[in-house]
Amino acid sequence: DAGVIQSPRHEVTEMGQEVTLRCKPISGHNSLFWYRQTMMRGLELLIYFNNNVPIDDSGMPEDRFSAKMPNASFSTLKIQPSEPRDSAVYFCASSPWREGSYEQYFGPGTRLTVT
Amino acid sequence: AQSVTQPDIHITVSEGASLELRCNYSYGATPYLFWYVQSPGQGLQLLLKYFSGDTLVQGIKGFEAEFKRSQSSFNLRKPSVHWSDAAEYFCAVGDSGGSNYKLTFGKGTLLTVNP
C-alpha cells in the first residue's frame, strides 16, 4: 500500500494568495483527518470526515479555511486568502475506523510558508 | 473532554540506556491509547496501540507500553535505546464510545540520544 499521499510537500506563497493542499487517503479507509502542526501550538485537528461527510470542523481557525472531500480517494484543504500566521506543517491522516482498528495513518505533510 | 499530558518536553539519554516516556490521560471510560513517533521532517508513525485486554502492549522498533488504569497512565518504554530512536514521541487518546472519531494528542516529548 502506498500510504497516505500529500501534495505538494512544500509550498511557498505570498500573503493573500490562495493555497490548496491535497490528500489521497489509504484505499479502504473511511475516515480522513486534517491537522496543523506548529512549534507554538503543537498538533491541532482542523477537521475530519467520515464516509466523505464533514463530521467536525470546530478546529478550523476561521472562514479563510475550507476543506472538501468529493470522493473517498481525495480531499483538499484550501486557505484563501493566506496569511503569514498560516505557516505550518499540514498533515492529512486516514483511518479504517472499524472495530479493533481505530488508529490513524499520517501522510508526510505539506510544509507551508506564507511570506 | 479527553486530554493527554506528556510531562516531559525534552529527555536526553545515552545510547544503550533504558527509556521511559510518560503519558497521563483524562477520560471517563476505558480509552483507546496510542503512541506515535515523528522523525525530523516526517509524518507521525504508529508505534503501538491499546484497545483492551493485556495491559502490556508490544510495538514496533522494540518499544512497549503499559496501561495502568489506576494511574491513568500509558508510559512508553524501551530497554536499550539506539541513536536512531532520536525523534519526537506523541501519546494520543481516542474515544472508545465509537461515535467520536477524534484522537487527542499530547504536546510531545523530544528524545535526544547521546553517543
Boltz contact constraints between the chains, C-beta under 6 A:
constraints:
  - contact:
      token1: [A, 31]
      token2: [B, 101]
      max_distance: 6.0
  - contact:
      token1: [A, 42]
      token2: [B, 107]
      max_distance: 6.0
  - contact:
      token1: [A, 43]
      token2: [B, 105]
      max_distance: 6.0
  - contact:
      token1: [A, 48]
      token2: [B, 101]
      max_distance: 6.0
  - contact:
      token1: [A, 50]
      token2: [B, 101]
      max_distance: 6.0
  - contact:
      token1: [A, 91]
      token2: [B, 43]
      max_distance: 6.0
  - contact:
      token1: [A, 97]
      token2: [B, 101]
      max_distance: 6.0
  - contact:
      token1: [A, 102]
      token2: [B, 32]
      max_distance: 6.0
  - contact:
      token1: [A, 102]
      token2: [B, 94]
      max_distance: 6.0
  - contact:
      token1: [A, 103]
      token2: [B, 46]
      max_distance: 6.0
  - contact:
      token1: [A, 103]
      token2: [B, 49]
      max_distance: 6.0
  - contact:
      token1: [A, 106]
      token2: [B, 43]
      max_distance: 6.0
  - contact:
      token1: [A, 106]
      token2: [B, 44]
      max_distance: 6.0
  - contact:
      token1: [A, 107]
      token2: [B, 43]
      max_distance: 6.0
  - contact:
      token1: [A, 108]
      token2: [B, 43]
      max_distance: 6.0
  - contact:
      token1: [A, 109]
      token2: [B, 43]
      max_distance: 6.0
